[in-house]
């Protein structure tokens, strides 16, 4: 099986981005708990046009991230690893288990409490971090595992987007929402008319983002809608979608996501932060990411293959699926993002970020260790060929 050039570029940019994200996360935590704490935190809270810098990062820059996610998802659906039912079903079923089980565990632990709304937090997988950990195993990783984890994470992101749109939307401003949807409709018409120039789509996307921002639905949804309005054509290197996706990879991987990490891991650790780890919300997030993710992904994958609904690739074992399931527990970017939508109370937000970071680290270590155990040596894989 050969990787397409765009998938190969995506995989390598994401794994490199994951390493940069790790560095930014450590740097941000150190600065937020150092002698420079005051100035560092004040920077992210500094008002710019009636919103803080961190707000612009989360509602503005992250819309571009979601545009890239939408373009990647569109490509996978049309001509990629999700283009046929047989190819798509395994990561789809696995992702479904990886969303339902963690959310169910968090909800069960937090039912009837003020933190019940955090059930969506452990549902998501951070593509960049997960692929960065996978890349540490080098040539031992089979192509099918790379594709499985990437497709799983992309579908996870789609699930997170739907969760945000359905469950984390405040009161709606219908006029603004209808205008945003109207702009989306116009962009779809341009697509239908085979308008290939990017400029009208980007201008329409900015207008749609503005009205979505003031509609009550999170503005990042505009990024996903714009992605599916941009012409895909046959998906070759001359297609509008390909050109934009290729252009966005590096800025998203090496600027937008690192800035998001810096802005959202500026967490001051209180003296009693360890005690907060045993509170219901923290337990729900921890259990959801570290146990719920691998359980949901592996059980749904195993049962679906057992009943012949899906089929495991020949070079992919259940042990490797379990290892990938633990990597799916690296929630980071999307988990923090949903945290900001789920809670208004600063204490809950801070505690959630701390346990997300701890859980993601533990899930990453567990996934790496299991895959190192279950993946054959590169020499053995070469000998089998």
MIFI-257218 format. One record per residue: x, y, z of N, C-alpha, C in turn. Coordinates in steps of 0.05 Angstrom, whole numbers, padded with zeros to 5 digits, always signed. Example, Ala and Ser with C-alpha at 12.3 -4.5 7.8 and 13.67 -1.06 7.14 Angstrom:
+00264-00114+00156+00246-00090+00156+00264-00066+00156
+00257-00045+00142+00273-00021+00143+00258+00001+00157
//
This chain:
+00017-00024+00000+00000+00000+00000+00018+00025+00000
+00013+00044-00018+00029+00068-00019+00013+00092-00009
+00028+00109+00006+00015+00133+00015+00015+00154-00007
-00007+00169-00009-00008+00191-00029+00011+00213-00019
+00020+00229-00037+00038+00251-00030+00026+00270-00010
+00000+00276-00013-00013+00294+00005-00016+00282+00033
-00023+00256+00034-00025+00243+00060+00002+00242+00074
+00023+00236+00058+00050+00235+00069+00058+00262+00080
+00052+00283+00065+00058+00310+00074+00042+00317+00099
+00017+00309+00100+00000+00313+00123+00011+00299+00148
+00019+00274+00145+00029+00258+00167+00054+00270+00179
+00073+00278+00161+00098+00288+00170+00095+00316+00182
+00077+00333+00171+00074+00359+00183+00060+00357+00210
+00041+00338+00212+00027+00335+00238+00045+00324+00259
+00062+00305+00252+00080+00293+00273+00100+00314+00282
+00110+00331+00263+00129+00352+00270+00115+00373+00288
+00090+00379+00280+00074+00398+00296+00070+00388+00324
+00066+00362+00327+00063+00350+00354+00087+00355+00371
+00111+00353+00360+00135+00358+00375+00137+00387+00383
+00129+00405+00365+00129+00434+00371+00108+00440+00393
+00085+00426+00391+00064+00430+00411+00073+00422+00438
+00088+00400+00440+00099+00391+00466+00117+00412+00478
+00134+00424+00461+00152+00444+00471+00137+00469+00480
+00117+00478+00465+00101+00501+00472+00085+00497+00498
+00075+00472+00501+00060+00466+00525+00077+00468+00550
+00101+00456+00548+00120+00457+00571+00128+00486+00577
+00134+00501+00556+00143+00529+00559+00121+00546+00572
+00096+00542+00563+00073+00557+00573+00068+00551+00603
+00069+00526+00610+00065+00518+00638+00087+00529+00656
+00112+00529+00646+00134+00540+00661+00131+00570+00665
+00125+00584+00644+00121+00613+00645+00098+00621+00663
+00076+00605+00662+00052+00612+00678+00056+00607+00708
+00078+00593+00714+00084+00587+00742+00111+00596+00751
+00120+00618+00737+00147+00629+00742+00145+00657+00752
+00168+00670+00755+00168+00698+00763+00156+00717+00742
+00154+00707+00717+00142+00723+00695+00112+00718+00693
+00100+00704+00712+00072+00696+00711+00053+00719+00705
+00056+00741+00720+00038+00764+00717+00037+00775+00689
+00060+00781+00677+00061+00792+00650+00052+00772+00629
+00059+00746+00633+00051+00726+00614+00021+00722+00613
+00008+00720+00636-00021+00717+00637-00035+00742+00627
-00024+00765+00634-00036+00790+00626-00036+00793+00595
-00016+00783+00582-00014+00784+00553-00038+00770+00540
-00045+00746+00549-00066+00731+00538-00094+00743+00544
-00095+00759+00566-00120+00772+00574-00122+00800+00563
-00102+00809+00548-00101+00837+00538-00124+00841+00518
-00140+00862+00522-00163+00866+00504-00155+00878+00477
-00165+00866+00456-00161+00876+00428-00188+00876+00415
-00198+00900+00408-00225+00903+00396-00246+00888+00412
-00247+00894+00438-00268+00884+00457-00265+00854+00463
-00244+00841+00454-00240+00813+00461-00211+00809+00469
-00206+00790+00487-00179+00784+00495-00163+00771+00473
-00137+00771+00475-00119+00758+00455-00126+00728+00454
-00130+00716+00477-00137+00687+00477-00163+00681+00464
-00183+00700+00466-00208+00697+00453-00206+00697+00423
-00189+00715+00413-00184+00717+00384-00170+00692+00374
-00153+00681+00390-00139+00656+00383-00160+00633+00380
-00178+00631+00401-00197+00609+00402-00219+00612+00382
-00228+00636+00376-00251+00640+00358-00242+00647+00329
-00218+00658+00327-00208+00667+00301-00189+00648+00288
-00166+00645+00300-00145+00627+00289-00155+00599+00287
-00170+00590+00307-00179+00562+00307-00200+00557+00285
-00212+00577+00275-00230+00574+00252-00214+00565+00227
-00189+00574+00225-00172+00566+00203-00164+00537+00207
-00159+00529+00232-00153+00501+00238-00176+00483+00230
-00201+00492+00236-00224+00476+00229-00229+00476+00199
-00220+00497+00185-00222+00497+00156-00204+00475+00145
-00179+00472+00156-00161+00451+00147-00172+00424+00153
-00184+00421+00177-00196+00395+00185-00218+00388+00165
-00234+00408+00158-00256+00403+00139-00246+00395+00111
-00224+00408+00102-00212+00401+00076-00201+00373+00076
-00189+00366+00099-00178+00338+00101-00200+00318+00101
-00221+00324+00116-00244+00306+00117-00257+00303+00090
-00260+00325+00075-00271+00325+00049-00255+00307+00030
-00228+00309+00031-00211+00293+00014-00213+00263+00021
-00214+00257+00047-00216+00229+00056-00242+00217+00046
-00264+00233+00047-00290+00223+00039-00292+00219+00009
-00280+00237-00007-00282+00235-00036-00263+00215-00049
-00238+00216-00041-00219+00199-00055-00199+00186-00036
-00201+00190-00010-00181+00180+00008-00190+00154+00022
-00181+00152+00047-00185+00128+00063-00214+00123+00072
-00231+00143+00067-00259+00140+00075-00277+00140+00050
-00265+00135+00027-00281+00138+00002-00297+00113-00005
-00291+00091+00007-00308+00067+00004-00318+00057+00031
-00340+00043+00031-00352+00034+00056-00334+00016+00071
-00320-00002+00056-00302-00021+00069-00279-00007+00083
-00268+00013+00069-00246+00028+00080-00254+00045+00104
-00277+00057+00102-00286+00077+00121-00297+00065+00147
-00309+00041+00145-00324+00031+00167-00308+00025+00192
-00284+00014+00189-00268+00008+00213-00261+00033+00229
-00249+00053+00218-00243+00077+00234-00268+00092+00243
-00290+00090+00227-00315+00103+00235-00326+00089+00260
-00328+00062+00259-00338+00047+00283-00320+00051+00307
-00293+00050+00302-00274+00054+00324-00277+00082+00336
-00280+00103+00319-00283+00130+00329-00309+00133+00344
-00330+00120+00335-00356+00121+00349-00352+00110+00378
-00339+00087+00380-00334+00076+00407-00317+00094+00423
-00297+00107+00410-00279+00125+00424-00291+00151+00432
-00315+00156+00422-00330+00180+00431-00351+00173+00452
-00366+00152+00446-00389+00145+00464-00380+00135+00491
-00360+00118+00492-00352+00107+00518-00340+00128+00537
-00321+00145+00528-00310+00165+00546-00332+00185+00555
-00349+00194+00536-00370+00212+00544-00389+00200+00564
-00395+00174+00559-00413+00160+00578-00401+00157+00606
-00375+00152+00607-00361+00149+00633-00361+00176+00648
-00355+00197+00634-00355+00224+00646-00382+00231+00656
-00402+00226+00639-00430+00233+00646-00439+00217+00671
-00432+00191+00672-00440+00175+00694-00427+00185+00720
-00402+00193+00719-00388+00203+00743-00398+00230+00751
-00407+00247+00733-00414+00274+00739-00444+00280+00737
-00460+00259+00734-00489+00264+00730-00500+00279+00754
-00515+00300+00748-00529+00316+00768-00511+00337+00782
-00486+00340+00772-00467+00359+00784-00464+00383+00766
-00452+00405+00775-00447+00428+00758-00428+00422+00735
-00413+00401+00736-00393+00394+00715-00404+00373+00696
-00429+00368+00697-00441+00348+00679-00437+00356+00649
-00436+00382+00644-00433+00392+00617-00406+00385+00604
-00387+00375+00621-00361+00368+00610-00359+00341+00597
-00382+00328+00593-00381+00300+00582-00368+00299+00554
-00368+00321+00539-00356+00322+00513-00325+00324+00514
-00314+00331+00537-00285+00337+00538-00268+00313+00531
-00273+00289+00542-00256+00266+00536-00262+00252+00509
-00280+00264+00493-00288+00251+00468-00267+00254+00446
-00251+00275+00447-00234+00282+00424-00206+00271+00424
-00194+00269+00400-00167+00260+00397-00151+00283+00384
-00127+00288+00394-00110+00309+00382-00093+00296+00360
-00099+00303+00335-00085+00290+00313-00055+00295+00315
-00047+00320+00319-00018+00326+00319-00003+00311+00340
-00013+00311+00365+00001+00297+00386+00001+00266+00381
-00021+00255+00373-00023+00226+00369-00004+00217+00348
-00002+00232+00325+00016+00224+00304+00045+00229+00311
+00050+00249+00328+00077+00255+00337+00087+00231+00354
+00071+00220+00371+00079+00197+00388+00083+00173+00369
+00064+00169+00351+00067+00146+00332+00092+00148+00316
+00100+00172+00308+00124+00175+00292+00150+00168+00307
+00149+00168+00333+00172+00160+00349+00180+00131+00345
+00161+00115+00335+00166+00087+00330+00178+00081+00302
+00181+00103+00287+00195+00101+00261+00184+00082+00241
+00202+00067+00228+00195+00049+00206+00180+00024+00215
+00178+00020+00241+00163-00004+00251+00133-00001+00247
+00124+00024+00243+00095+00029+00240+00085+00022+00212
+00067+00003+00209+00056-00003+00183+00038+00020+00172
+00037+00022+00146+00021+00043+00134-00008+00041+00143
-00019+00017+00146-00047+00014+00153-00053+00026+00181
-00033+00025+00199-00037+00036+00226-00036+00066+00225
-00019+00077+00208-00018+00107+00204-00045+00116+00194
-00055+00102+00174-00080+00110+00161-00103+00107+00181
-00103+00085+00196-00125+00080+00215-00125+00102+00236
-00102+00109+00248-00102+00129+00269-00109+00156+00258
-00099+00163+00234-00105+00189+00222-00135+00191+00216
-00147+00170+00203-00175+00171+00197-00192+00172+00223
-00183+00157+00243-00197+00157+00269-00197+00185+00281
-00174+00198+00280-00172+00225+00292-00188+00246+00276
-00189+00243+00249-00204+00261+00232-00234+00258+00238
-00243+00233+00240-00272+00227+00246-00278+00237+00275
-00259+00234+00293-00262+00244+00320-00267+00274+00319
-00251+00288+00303-00254+00317+00300-00282+00324+00290
-00291+00309+00270-00318+00314+00260-00338+00310+00282
-00335+00289+00298-00353+00284+00321-00352+00307+00340
-00328+00317+00346-00325+00340+00364-00339+00365+00353
-00337+00369+00327-00350+00392+00314-00380+00390+00317
-00391+00366+00313-00420+00362+00316-00429+00366+00345
-00412+00356+00363-00419+00360+00392-00419+00390+00399
-00399+00404+00389-00398+00433+00394-00423+00447+00383
-00430+00440+00358-00453+00453+00345-00479+00446+00359
-00482+00422+00369-00508+00413+00380-00510+00419+00410
-00489+00413+00425-00491+00415+00454-00478+00439+00467
-00460+00453+00453-00446+00475+00465-00453+00502+00451
-00477+00504+00443-00487+00528+00430-00505+00543+00449
-00500+00568+00453-00517+00584+00471-00543+00593+00458
-00554+00614+00467-00579+00624+00455-00573+00634+00427
-00591+00628+00409-00586+00634+00381-00596+00662+00373
-00580+00676+00357-00588+00701+00345-00595+00693+00316
-00621+00688+00312-00630+00675+00287-00623+00692+00262
-00624+00718+00264-00618+00735+00240-00590+00730+00231
-00571+00731+00250-00543+00727+00243-00538+00699+00233
-00551+00679+00245-00548+00652+00236-00558+00648+00208
-00581+00659+00202-00593+00657+00175-00575+00671+00154
-00563+00694+00162-00545+00707+00143-00521+00690+00138
-00509+00678+00159-00486+00661+00156-00493+00637+00138
-00516+00625+00142-00524+00602+00125-00530+00611+00097
-00540+00636+00094-00545+00647+00067-00519+00650+00052
-00499+00660+00065-00472+00663+00053-00462+00635+00045
-00466+00615+00062-00457+00588+00056-00472+00578+00031
-00497+00584+00029-00513+00576+00005-00502+00589-00020
-00495+00614-00019-00483+00628-00042-00457+00615-00050
-00440+00607-00030-00415+00594-00036-00420+00567-00050
-00441+00553-00041-00447+00527-00054-00456+00531-00083
-00470+00553-00088-00478+00560-00115-00454+00566-00133
-00435+00581-00121-00410+00586-00136-00395+00560-00143
-00396+00542-00124-00384+00516-00128-00398+00501-00151
-00424+00503-00150-00441+00489-00171-00435+00501-00199
-00430+00527-00199-00424+00541-00224-00395+00537-00233
-00380+00521-00218-00352+00515-00223-00334+00539-00223
-00339+00557-00204-00321+00580-00199-00297+00569-00183
-00274+00570-00195-00250+00558-00182-00232+00578-00168
-00236+00604-00172-00220+00624-00159-00225+00624-00129
-00204+00624-00113-00207+00622-00084-00217+00647-00071
-00212+00670-00083-00218+00696-00071-00247+00699-00062
-00267+00694-00079-00295+00697-00070-00302+00678-00047
-00290+00654-00047-00295+00635-00025-00283+00645+00001
-00259+00656+00000-00246+00666+00024-00261+00691+00035
-00269+00709+00017-00284+00732+00026-00311+00723+00038
-00325+00705+00024-00350+00694+00035-00345+00680+00062
-00323+00666+00064-00317+00652+00089-00313+00671+00112
-00300+00694+00108-00296+00714+00129-00323+00726+00137
-00340+00732+00117-00367+00743+00123-00383+00722+00139
-00382+00697+00130-00397+00676+00144-00387+00673+00173
-00360+00674+00176-00348+00672+00203-00358+00694+00221
-00359+00719+00210-00368+00742+00227-00396+00738+00237
-00414+00730+00219-00442+00727+00228-00446+00702+00245
-00430+00682+00240-00432+00658+00257-00422+00665+00285
-00401+00682+00286-00390+00691+00312-00412+00704+00329
-00430+00719+00316-00450+00734+00330-00478+00720+00330
-00477+00694+00323-00503+00679+00321-00509+00662+00346
-00488+00657+00362-00492+00639+00384-00480+00611+00379
-00476+00605+00354-00462+00580+00347-00432+00586+00345
-00415+00568+00354-00387+00575+00355-00376+00580+00327
-00361+00602+00325-00352+00612+00299-00335+00593+00283
-00321+00574+00297-00304+00555+00283-00319+00537+00264
-00346+00534+00269-00362+00517+00251-00361+00529+00223
-00358+00555+00221-00356+00568+00194-00333+00557+00178
-00311+00550+00192-00288+00539+00178-00294+00512+00165
-00309+00495+00178-00317+00469+00167-00336+00473+00144
-00356+00491+00147-00375+00496+00125-00360+00506+00100
-00342+00525+00105-00327+00536+00082-00311+00514+00067
-00300+00495+00082-00284+00474+00070-00301+00458+00050
-00326+00452+00057-00343+00436+00040-00356+00453+00017
-00353+00479+00018-00362+00496-00004-00340+00500-00025
-00315+00497-00017-00293+00501-00035-00292+00478-00056
-00289+00484-00081-00290+00463-00102-00268+00442-00098
-00276+00417-00100-00257+00395-00097-00248+00384-00124
-00266+00385-00143-00260+00375-00170-00252+00345-00169
-00230+00338-00183-00221+00310-00181-00200+00306-00160
-00194+00328-00145-00175+00325-00122-00146+00326-00130
-00140+00332-00156-00112+00332-00163-00098+00357-00154
-00072+00360-00161-00056+00382-00151-00065+00410-00161
-00082+00410-00181-00092+00435-00192-00119+00443-00180
-00131+00425-00165-00158+00431-00153-00155+00452-00132
-00177+00468-00130-00177+00490-00110-00174+00480-00082
-00187+00458-00075-00186+00447-00048-00157+00438-00042
-00144+00424-00061-00117+00415-00057-00098+00438-00052
-00100+00459-00068-00082+00482-00066-00084+00495-00039
-00109+00499-00030-00113+00512-00004-00104+00494+00019
-00110+00468+00017-00102+00449+00038-00072+00448+00041
-00058+00446+00018-00029+00445+00018-00017+00470+00030
-00030+00493+00023-00020+00519+00033-00023+00522+00064
-00046+00511+00074-00052+00515+00103-00037+00496+00121
-00026+00474+00111-00013+00454+00128+00008+00466+00147
+00027+00480+00135+00049+00491+00151+00040+00513+00171
+00025+00533+00161+00016+00554+00181+00000+00542+00204
-00017+00523+00199-00033+00511+00220-00015+00495+00239
+00002+00478+00227+00019+00460+00243+00039+00475+00260
+00051+00496+00248+00073+00509+00262+00068+00537+00272
+00043+00547+00269+00036+00573+00280+00010+00572+00296
-00011+00564+00282-00038+00566+00296-00040+00547+00319
-00033+00521+00316-00035+00502+00338-00015+00509+00361
+00010+00516+00354+00028+00524+00376+00018+00549+00392
+00007+00568+00377-00004+00592+00391-00027+00584+00409
-00045+00566+00398-00067+00556+00414-00057+00542+00439
-00036+00526+00436-00024+00512+00460-00013+00532+00480
+00001+00553+00471+00011+00573+00489-00011+00588+00504
-00032+00595+00489-00054+00610+00500-00070+00594+00520
-00073+00568+00515-00092+00552+00531-00079+00534+00552
-00052+00534+00553-00039+00519+00575-00025+00539+00594
-00032+00564+00592-00022+00584+00611-00038+00580+00637
-00033+00558+00650-00048+00550+00674-00031+00553+00699
-00041+00569+00717-00027+00572+00743-00035+00549+00761
-00016+00533+00770-00022+00511+00787-00026+00520+00816
-00051+00518+00827-00055+00525+00855-00041+00506+00874
-00037+00515+00898-00023+00499+00918-00036+00471+00922
-00062+00470+00920-00076+00445+00925-00086+00432+00899
-00071+00436+00877-00081+00426+00851-00082+00395+00851
-00066+00382+00867-00067+00352+00867-00093+00343+00878
-00104+00358+00898-00130+00350+00910-00152+00352+00890
-00150+00370+00870-00171+00373+00851-00173+00349+00832
-00153+00333+00831-00153+00310+00813-00173+00288+00821
-00182+00289+00846-00201+00269+00855-00230+00279+00854
-00234+00303+00844-00262+00314+00840-00275+00301+00817
-00301+00301+00816-00317+00286+00796-00309+00293+00768
-00306+00319+00762-00299+00327+00734-00272+00316+00726
-00253+00319+00744-00226+00310+00738-00225+00280+00734
-00239+00265+00751-00240+00236+00749-00254+00228+00723
-00275+00243+00715-00289+00237+00691-00271+00240+00666
-00256+00262+00666-00238+00267+00644-00216+00246+00643
-00204+00241+00666-00182+00222+00668-00191+00194+00659
-00212+00184+00671-00223+00158+00664-00231+00157+00635
-00243+00178+00625-00252+00179+00597-00229+00177+00577
-00208+00193+00582-00186+00193+00563-00167+00169+00566
-00160+00162+00591-00141+00141+00595-00153+00113+00593
-00178+00109+00601-00191+00083+00600-00213+00082+00578
-00230+00102+00578-00253+00102+00559-00245+00101+00530
-00225+00117+00523-00216+00118+00495-00207+00091+00485
-00186+00079+00498-00177+00053+00487-00198+00031+00489
-00215+00032+00510-00236+00012+00513-00256+00014+00490
-00265+00039+00486-00285+00043+00465-00275+00036+00437
-00251+00046+00431-00239+00041+00405-00234+00011+00400
-00222-00002+00419-00215-00030+00416-00239-00049+00416
-00258-00044+00435-00281-00061+00436-00299-00058+00412
-00304-00034+00403-00320-00029+00379-00307-00041+00354
-00280-00039+00353-00265-00050+00330-00267-00081+00330
-00263-00093+00353-00262-00122+00356-00290-00134+00350
-00311-00123+00363-00338-00133+00359-00347-00130+00330
-00341-00107+00318-00350-00102+00290-00336-00121+00271
-00310-00128+00276-00296-00147+00259-00306-00175+00264
-00313-00181+00289-00323-00207+00297-00349-00214+00282
-00367-00194+00280-00393-00198+00266-00391-00192+00236
-00366-00188+00227-00360-00184+00198-00371-00158+00187
-00376-00139+00206-00385-00112+00197-00361-00097+00185
-00338-00101+00197-00313-00089+00187-00292-00111+00184
-00269-00103+00172-00247-00122+00169-00221-00108+00176
-00206-00121+00194-00179-00111+00201-00160-00115+00178
-00144-00095+00171-00123-00100+00151-00104-00123+00160
-00093-00137+00141-00077-00161+00147-00053-00154+00165
-00041-00130+00162-00018-00124+00178-00025-00108+00204
-00050-00109+00212-00059-00095+00236-00071-00114+00255
-00059-00116+00280-00069-00135+00300-00086-00120+00321
-00100-00135+00337-00117-00122+00358-00099-00109+00379
-00075-00120+00384-00057-00107+00402-00049-00080+00393
-00045-00077+00366-00038-00051+00355-00062-00032+00356
-00086-00043+00352-00111-00027+00355-00113-00016+00383
-00107-00033+00403-00109-00023+00431-00088-00001+00436
-00064-00005+00425-00043+00016+00428-00052+00042+00415
-00064+00040+00391-00074+00064+00377-00097+00076+00393
-00112+00059+00407-00134+00069+00424-00124+00086+00446
-00101+00079+00458-00090+00095+00479-00080+00122+00467
-00068+00121+00443-00060+00146+00430-00085+00164+00425
-00108+00151+00420-00132+00166+00417-00140+00181+00443
-00129+00172+00466-00134+00186+00491-00118+00211+00495
-00102+00218+00475-00088+00244+00476-00107+00265+00467
-00121+00277+00485-00143+00296+00478-00133+00324+00471
-00116+00334+00487-00104+00361+00485-00121+00382+00471
-00114+00388+00445-00126+00412+00432-00156+00412+00433
-00169+00391+00423-00198+00391+00422-00211+00389+00449
-00198+00374+00468-00209+00372+00495-00208+00398+00509
-00186+00413+00506-00184+00440+00518-00204+00458+00505
-00207+00456+00479-00226+00473+00464-00254+00469+00475
-00262+00444+00478-00289+00438+00488-00292+00447+00517
-00271+00445+00533-00271+00455+00560-00279+00484+00562
-00268+00500+00543-00274+00529+00543-00303+00534+00536
-00316+00516+00522-00344+00519+00515-00362+00508+00536
-00352+00487+00550-00369+00473+00570-00372+00489+00596
-00351+00504+00604-00352+00516+00630-00347+00547+00628
-00359+00561+00647-00354+00590+00650-00338+00594+00675
-00340+00576+00694-00326+00578+00720-00296+00574+00716
-00279+00595+00722-00250+00592+00718-00238+00568+00732
-00248+00562+00756-00237+00539+00771-00240+00513+00755
-00264+00509+00744-00269+00485+00729-00251+00483+00704
-00248+00507+00691-00231+00508+00667-00202+00501+00673
-00192+00513+00695-00164+00508+00703-00160+00479+00710
-00178+00468+00727-00176+00440+00735-00177+00421+00712
-00195+00427+00693-00199+00410+00669-00173+00410+00652
-00161+00433+00648-00137+00435+00632-00114+00418+00645
-00112+00420+00671-00091+00405+00685-00094+00375+00681
-00119+00365+00685-00123+00336+00683-00122+00327+00654
-00129+00345+00635-00127+00338+00606-00097+00334+00599
-00080+00352+00609-00052+00349+00603-00040+00324+00616
-00047+00318+00641-00037+00294+00654-00047+00269+00641
-00073+00269+00634-00085+00245+00622-00073+00240+00594
-00069+00262+00579-00057+00259+00552-00029+00248+00553
-00013+00257+00573+00014+00247+00576+00014+00217+00582
-00003+00209+00601-00005+00181+00609-00015+00164+00586
-00035+00173+00572-00046+00158+00549-00025+00155+00527
-00010+00177+00523+00011+00175+00503+00033+00156+00510
+00041+00155+00535+00062+00137+00545+00052+00108+00542
+00027+00104+00551+00015+00076+00549+00013+00067+00520
+00004+00085+00502+00001+00078+00474+00028+00071+00462
+00048+00088+00467+00075+00083+00457+00086+00057+00466
+00083+00051+00492+00094+00027+00504+00081+00002+00492
+00054+00003+00489+00040-00020+00478+00047-00025+00448
+00049-00003+00433+00056-00006+00405+00085-00016+00402
+00102-00007+00419+00130-00016+00418+00131-00046+00423
+00112-00056+00440+00111-00084+00447+00099-00101+00424
+00077-00090+00411+00063-00105+00392+00072-00101+00363
+00087-00080+00357+00097-00076+00330+00122-00093+00326
+00124-00107+00303+00148-00123+00298+00171-00104+00290
+00195-00114+00293+00219-00099+00285+00218-00094+00255
+00229-00071+00247+00229-00064+00218+00242-00086+00202
+00263-00099+00213+00277-00120+00198+00259-00145+00193
+00242-00151+00214+00224-00173+00211+00202-00167+00191
+00193-00142+00191+00172-00135+00172+00183-00136+00143
+00208-00128+00140+00220-00128+00113+00224-00157+00104
+00231-00175+00123+00235-00203+00116+00209-00217+00107
+00186-00208+00119+00160-00220+00112+00153-00213+00083
+00162-00190+00073+00155-00181+00047+00169-00199+00027
//
